[in-house]
Amino acid sequence: MDITSRKDIELLMEKFYDKVKKDDTIGPVFNDIAKVNWAHHIPIICDFWETLLLDAASYRKNVMEVHFNLNRKIPLEEKHFQVWLQLFTQTLDEYFAGEKAEMAKKKAKSIAALMQFKIKNNNGGLSISGVS
């Protein structure tokens, strides 16, 4: 089954972040350093992915700003992005297959690479509109 609705994205995000919370590498970043309020975060990140995958135009924030602020608290390293991408891809593969699922993998890979580049080169304030 492919990703076709907001409900699919909500399932993906809930299952993905269940893994993130428990992960030894990035769990502490989300739980202890960023102190993510999951009830607040999940709908926002669903907006983000709904915009990218379903052309919903529901996300209107600058996703980079949050990550630059976090990087000031703890340097975000390549390993953090690798684990994030691995868990995201693993969750996609467990629940979805099809064109949108493959698009999500490609976009996630682009997002991880672009965020790493911008953080490394301190390009604060730039949006991720270049995600292909």
N, C-alpha and C positions, 0 to 999 in steps of 0.2 A: 504494500500500500504506500502511495506517495503522500507527500505533504500537500494538502488541498485546502486547509482552513485554519483559522485562528486556533481552533481546538487542537489541531495537530501540533501547531507551534507551541501551545501551552504544555502539551504532553512532553514534547521534546525538551523544553526548557526545565520542566519539573524534574524529569528523569536525569537530565544532564547535570543540573545543579545538585541533585542528590549525590551524584558521584563526586562533584567538585568539593562539596562540604567534607567528604570523608577522605579526600586525597591527601597524602602526606606532604606533597610538594606545594600544591596551590590552595589546599583547604585552609591552612593558617593565614594565607594572604587575604582570603575572602572573609574568614570567620574572625580572626584576631586583629588583623591590621586594618582592613577596610571596614570591619564590623558591619557587614552587609545586613540590611534589614530585608530579609527575603520576601516578605509580603509586599514590600514596596518595590523591590528590584525586579521580581519576576514579571509583573505586567509591563514594566518599562522595556525590559529586554525582549519580551514578546512583541511589543510595538516595533522594536528595531528589526527583528527577523521577519515580522509580517510585512514591513515596508520593503525589505530586501527581496523576499521570496514571492510575495503575493501582490506587490505594487499597491499596498494599502495607504501609503503616505501617512501613517499614524505616528511615526517617530520624528520628532523635530528638535532633538537635543544634539549637543556635540559630544559624541562618545569619547573622543580623545581627551577632553578636559578632565574627566573622571580618572582616566588612566595616568595622565601627567601628574595629577594631585597624588595619586597612589604611589607613583614612582618616586615622589619626594619623601614618602614615608619609608619605603623599602624599594631598593633598585629592582625593577622588573627585568629579569634575565631571560635569555633564550630558553632555558629549561622550563620556565613558567609558561611560556607560549607553546612550547612543544607538548607539555602535559595537557594544557587547555585544549589544544587541537586534537590530541589523541583521544581525550575523553569525549569531546564533541563528536568526532567521527565515529567512535565506538557506539555512542548513544544513537546516532543517526542510523547506523547499520543494524542496530537491535530492533528499531521500531519502524523504519521507513526504507523504501526502495523506489527509485524512479527519477524522473527528470528534476523535480524540485529538490529531492534529497541530494542528488549529485551537485546541483547548483549550490546548495547550502554548504557542501564540503568545499567546493571551489572558493566560495565567498569567505568561508571561515579561514581557509589557508591564506587568502589575500589579506584579510583583516589582520591576522597574526603577523604576517610579514610587514605590512604597512605600519602597524603599531610599533613593532620592534624598531623599524627604520626611523620613525618619527621620534620615538623616545631616545634612541641612540644619538640622533642628530639634533635633538632638542627643538623640534619644529612645533612648538606649542601653539595651540589655538587653531591648527589646521583641521579641517573636517576629514572624514574618511570617504568623501564623495568619489575618490578615485578607485574605490573597490570595484573590481570587474567581476 
